[in-house]
Amino acid sequence: MRPARCLAPLTARTTSVLVLAALFVAGLLTAAPAGAADVARGRQLFENTRGVTGKPVGNCVSCHANQAALREMITNRGGKPGDARSVRRILQAALDGAVVGAANAKAQFRGVLTAKDLDDLAAYIASAKQASAAPPRV
């Protein structure tokens, strides 16, 4: 039988390297796959929902043209407008009828927008720059 080998105590440098490696791997595991969401397609869906889906539905932009108001609406519903995952969650809740005031308006999109559509819309909305305040009137 072989005697057990004793591992040398970890140095501060070794510990730091191990921690950084673990954080790197954790980041890789939780990050969305490259190309998972298409911002350009999300913009097309937002502006021309009917054309992109080929279904007789309204266009998102018809009701949500004001980006500042849309971002505020997302915030008021507990979301973070700059975070695609958060926006995606709010979009899904609205489609599911779980958002007060959105149940009837969003009914037309149920069964029309796919998971990929929602991912792309969320990526576009999250990436859209917040509208700047109107300049003061003189």
C-alpha positions as CSV (number, residue, x, y, z in Angstrom):
1,M,0.0,0.0,0.0
2,R,1.3,3.4,-0.9
3,P,1.6,6.1,1.7
4,A,-0.8,9.1,1.2
5,R,0.8,12.1,-0.4
6,C,0.5,15.3,1.4
7,L,-0.5,18.4,-0.7
8,A,1.5,21.5,0.0
9,P,-0.5,24.4,1.4
10,L,-1.9,26.7,-1.1
11,T,-0.1,29.9,-1.6
12,A,-1.9,33.3,-2.0
13,R,-0.9,33.3,-5.6
14,T,-2.3,29.8,-6.3
15,T,-5.5,30.6,-4.4
16,S,-5.9,33.8,-6.5
17,V,-5.4,31.9,-9.8
18,L,-7.9,29.2,-8.7
19,V,-10.5,31.8,-7.8
20,L,-10.1,33.7,-11.1
21,A,-10.3,30.4,-13.0
22,A,-13.5,29.5,-11.2
23,L,-15.0,32.9,-11.9
24,F,-14.1,32.7,-15.5
25,V,-15.7,29.2,-15.9
26,A,-18.8,30.4,-14.0
27,G,-19.1,33.3,-16.4
28,L,-18.9,31.1,-19.4
29,L,-21.6,28.8,-18.0
30,T,-24.0,31.6,-17.3
31,A,-23.4,33.7,-20.4
32,A,-25.9,33.5,-23.3
33,P,-24.5,31.6,-26.3
34,A,-23.0,33.9,-28.9
35,G,-25.6,35.0,-31.4
36,A,-28.4,33.9,-29.1
37,A,-30.2,37.2,-29.7
38,D,-30.2,39.4,-32.8
39,V,-30.6,43.1,-32.1
40,A,-31.1,44.0,-35.7
41,R,-33.9,41.5,-36.1
42,G,-35.4,42.7,-32.9
43,R,-35.5,46.2,-34.3
44,Q,-37.2,44.8,-37.4
45,L,-39.8,43.0,-35.3
46,F,-40.3,46.1,-33.2
47,E,-40.9,48.4,-36.2
48,N,-42.6,45.9,-38.5
49,T,-44.1,43.1,-36.4
50,R,-46.7,42.2,-39.0
51,G,-44.2,42.0,-41.9
52,V,-41.6,40.0,-40.0
53,T,-44.0,37.5,-38.5
54,G,-46.4,37.4,-41.5
55,K,-49.3,37.5,-39.1
56,P,-52.1,40.0,-39.0
57,V,-51.0,41.7,-35.8
58,G,-50.1,45.3,-34.9
59,N,-46.6,46.6,-34.9
60,C,-44.9,47.2,-31.5
61,V,-43.9,50.6,-32.5
62,S,-47.5,51.7,-33.0
63,C,-48.0,51.8,-29.3
64,H,-44.5,52.0,-28.0
65,A,-42.8,54.5,-30.3
66,N,-41.6,56.6,-27.4
67,Q,-38.5,54.8,-26.2
68,A,-38.4,56.8,-22.9
69,A,-42.0,55.9,-22.1
70,L,-41.3,52.2,-22.9
71,R,-38.2,52.1,-20.7
72,E,-40.2,53.8,-17.9
73,M,-43.0,51.2,-18.3
74,I,-40.4,48.4,-18.0
75,T,-39.0,50.0,-14.9
76,N,-42.5,50.4,-13.4
77,R,-43.1,46.7,-13.9
78,G,-40.0,45.8,-11.9
79,G,-37.7,45.4,-14.9
80,K,-34.4,46.9,-15.8
81,P,-34.7,48.4,-19.3
82,G,-31.0,48.0,-20.1
83,D,-30.9,44.3,-19.2
84,A,-32.2,42.0,-22.0
85,R,-33.0,39.2,-19.6
86,S,-35.1,41.5,-17.5
87,V,-36.8,42.9,-20.5
88,R,-37.5,39.4,-21.8
89,R,-39.1,38.5,-18.5
90,I,-41.4,41.6,-18.7
91,L,-42.3,40.8,-22.4
92,Q,-43.2,37.2,-21.5
93,A,-45.3,38.3,-18.5
94,A,-47.2,40.7,-20.8
95,L,-47.9,38.0,-23.4
96,D,-49.0,35.6,-20.7
97,G,-51.6,38.2,-19.5
98,A,-49.9,38.6,-16.1
99,V,-49.3,42.3,-16.6
100,V,-52.3,44.5,-15.6
101,G,-53.4,46.6,-18.5
102,A,-51.5,44.5,-21.1
103,A,-53.6,41.3,-21.1
104,N,-56.0,42.4,-23.9
105,A,-53.5,44.4,-25.8
106,K,-51.0,41.6,-26.0
107,A,-53.5,38.8,-26.7
108,Q,-52.9,39.4,-30.5
109,F,-49.3,38.3,-30.1
110,R,-50.0,35.0,-28.2
111,G,-49.1,32.2,-30.5
112,V,-47.4,34.6,-32.9
113,L,-44.2,35.7,-31.3
114,T,-41.8,32.8,-30.7
115,A,-39.2,32.5,-28.0
116,K,-36.6,33.7,-30.5
117,D,-38.7,36.7,-31.4
118,L,-39.0,37.6,-27.7
119,D,-35.2,37.2,-27.3
120,D,-34.5,39.5,-30.3
121,L,-37.1,42.1,-29.2
122,A,-35.6,42.1,-25.7
123,A,-32.1,42.5,-27.0
124,Y,-33.2,45.4,-29.2
125,I,-35.2,47.2,-26.4
126,A,-32.3,46.7,-24.0
127,S,-29.8,48.1,-26.5
128,A,-31.8,51.1,-27.6
129,K,-30.4,54.2,-26.2
130,Q,-32.5,56.1,-23.7
131,A,-34.2,59.0,-25.4
132,S,-32.6,62.2,-24.3
133,A,-34.7,64.8,-22.6
134,A,-36.3,67.4,-24.9
135,P,-34.3,70.6,-25.0
136,P,-35.7,73.5,-22.9
137,R,-37.9,75.9,-24.8
138,V,-36.7,79.4,-25.0
